[in-house]
Amino acid sequence: MELIADILLVAGALGAGLYCFILARRLRRFTDLEKGVGGAVSVLSAQAEELRKSLDCARQSSDESGVALQTLTERAESVAQHLELMMASMHDVVQEDQPSPEQPEEHAQEKSDPISLKPVTKPEGLMFFRHAATSGGSGQ
């Protein structure tokens, strides 16, 4: 009976040793840096690092573009305000009393009525200027 128990014990030990040997080979292939999962993990790790670098570069470029766009937007708003002021001041521009080819002569006669405006001389070098104020105006 002891002999059978020893034989079974040796057979079990040999089976366990063979199982450990096969398992070690599989584990070595599994963690191999060239072909196994270890290689896949190292490749993925390198790709993740490259992706992080390109994401940082894209974020920095986006931030720079945002700052440039903010600057241009502020400049455009400033120019728009300036243009609005210029458009608002367009009613102050003195027009010549000569009829244009599109206007009929009766409108030209209405413009030359001396009651509404005093004669104004154009200053040299100014783009816009105001009419001379009249004392008996319309509600001023």
MODELLER restraints for C-alpha pairs under 7 A, 6 or more apart:
rsr = mdl.restraints
at = mdl.atoms
rsr.add(forms.Gaussian(group=physical.xy_distance, feature=features.Distance(at['CA:29:A'], at['CA:36:A']), mean=5.86, stdev=0.5))
rsr.add(forms.Gaussian(group=physical.xy_distance, feature=features.Distance(at['CA:30:A'], at['CA:36:A']), mean=4.71, stdev=0.5))
rsr.add(forms.Gaussian(group=physical.xy_distance, feature=features.Distance(at['CA:30:A'], at['CA:37:A']), mean=5.57, stdev=0.5))
rsr.add(forms.Gaussian(group=physical.xy_distance, feature=features.Distance(at['CA:30:A'], at['CA:38:A']), mean=6.91, stdev=0.5))
rsr.add(forms.Gaussian(group=physical.xy_distance, feature=features.Distance(at['CA:31:A'], at['CA:37:A']), mean=5.65, stdev=0.5))
rsr.add(forms.Gaussian(group=physical.xy_distance, feature=features.Distance(at['CA:31:A'], at['CA:38:A']), mean=4.56, stdev=0.5))
rsr.add(forms.Gaussian(group=physical.xy_distance, feature=features.Distance(at['CA:32:A'], at['CA:38:A']), mean=5.60, stdev=0.5))
rsr.add(forms.Gaussian(group=physical.xy_distance, feature=features.Distance(at['CA:32:A'], at['CA:39:A']), mean=6.39, stdev=0.5))
rsr.add(forms.Gaussian(group=physical.xy_distance, feature=features.Distance(at['CA:33:A'], at['CA:39:A']), mean=3.99, stdev=0.5))
rsr.add(forms.Gaussian(group=physical.xy_distance, feature=features.Distance(at['CA:92:A'], at['CA:129:A']), mean=6.52, stdev=0.5))
rsr.add(forms.Gaussian(group=physical.xy_distance, feature=features.Distance(at['CA:92:A'], at['CA:130:A']), mean=5.15, stdev=0.5))
rsr.add(forms.Gaussian(group=physical.xy_distance, feature=features.Distance(at['CA:92:A'], at['CA:131:A']), mean=6.41, stdev=0.5))
rsr.add(forms.Gaussian(group=physical.xy_distance, feature=features.Distance(at['CA:93:A'], at['CA:128:A']), mean=5.92, stdev=0.5))
rsr.add(forms.Gaussian(group=physical.xy_distance, feature=features.Distance(at['CA:93:A'], at['CA:129:A']), mean=6.17, stdev=0.5))
rsr.add(forms.Gaussian(group=physical.xy_distance, feature=features.Distance(at['CA:93:A'], at['CA:130:A']), mean=6.65, stdev=0.5))
rsr.add(forms.Gaussian(group=physical.xy_distance, feature=features.Distance(at['CA:94:A'], at['CA:131:A']), mean=6.85, stdev=0.5))
rsr.add(forms.Gaussian(group=physical.xy_distance, feature=features.Distance(at['CA:97:A'], at['CA:111:A']), mean=6.36, stdev=0.5))
rsr.add(forms.Gaussian(group=physical.xy_distance, feature=features.Distance(at['CA:97:A'], at['CA:112:A']), mean=5.98, stdev=0.5))
rsr.add(forms.Gaussian(group=physical.xy_distance, feature=features.Distance(at['CA:98:A'], at['CA:108:A']), mean=6.77, stdev=0.5))
rsr.add(forms.Gaussian(group=physical.xy_distance, feature=features.Distance(at['CA:99:A'], at['CA:105:A']), mean=6.65, stdev=0.5))
rsr.add(forms.Gaussian(group=physical.xy_distance, feature=features.Distance(at['CA:99:A'], at['CA:108:A']), mean=5.09, stdev=0.5))
rsr.add(forms.Gaussian(group=physical.xy_distance, feature=features.Distance(at['CA:118:A'], at['CA:132:A']), mean=6.71, stdev=0.5))
rsr.add(forms.Gaussian(group=physical.xy_distance, feature=features.Distance(at['CA:120:A'], at['CA:131:A']), mean=6.96, stdev=0.5))
rsr.add(forms.Gaussian(group=physical.xy_distance, feature=features.Distance(at['CA:120:A'], at['CA:132:A']), mean=6.70, stdev=0.5))
